[in-house]
Amino acid sequence: MEKLTIVKVGGKVVENENSLKKLLIDFTSINGLKLLVHGGGNIATDIATKLNLKVEMVDGRRITNKEMLEVVTMVYGGLVNKKIIAGLQAHGCNSVGLTGADLNIIIAEKRPVKTIDYGFVGDIKKVNADGLVMLLNNNIIPVIAPLTHDCKGQLLNTNADDMTNAVAEALSSYFKVRLIFCFDKKGVMLNQNDESTVIPILDKNKFSELVKKGIVNAGMIPKLENGFKSLDNGVSEVFITDVNSFSLEKPIGTELIKN
């Protein structure tokens, strides 16, 4: 089975000119088939603020009303995505920018209102892998923005980590998938202020222990939960690392493993 590397890059990496430049060079250097999923939340927040739109976040999740959906669509699917595509093309990496609506690759439904109304936020229902497989088999690199659709004409703002895991699991039926989460930290750390405390290997038991102790918290919890879920659902390898080592054959950071 052919190897596929899927890299999810956090918004802080793509929002900084220097880290984005390094990302594009190193991503290009990865051997074999590859796919990129990106964020860009801070840029969306900055533009919304300039437009005098109210920015609301709950536990790191964006409340997406009609006006905010227009902003994130322009920023994620337009500005950030096309900037990445242009950079990859400059390095000889033939790529195409996509949302979940393109080629009908990711279908979602509007999140039901419970205690919080998140607005036009999507929960993923299905990944149609055939379109992505077609592109990959023709040496075209998909670059996916965090937007999906509901098959009824409605775009939905969707968590980039959730999209990455869903795509990785769907493509694991076709390829041997290595999944790499690249963000602004070297990995999962025992001390958030000391990069020498990166945990090189993490299993579910150790993860549960770190959550109970409060060492792993906030947004890192769902990221790791999804990573372990992907291993259970066919993904071969999962790494958490930063922009300085994600392209290495053995990324320096935290590798998630089954118990």
PyMOL commands that set and color helices and strands:
alter all, ss='L'
color gray80, all
select helices_A, chain A and resi 11-15+17-29+41-50+66-90+102-104+129-137+160-171+195-197+204-212+220-232
alter helices_A, ss='H'
color red, helices_A
select strands_A, chain A and resi 3-9+33-38+57-58+61-62+95-98+106-110+122-127+141-144+147-149+155-157+176-183+201-202+237-242+254-256
alter strands_A, ss='S'
color yellow, strands_A
deselect
rebuild
show_as cartoon
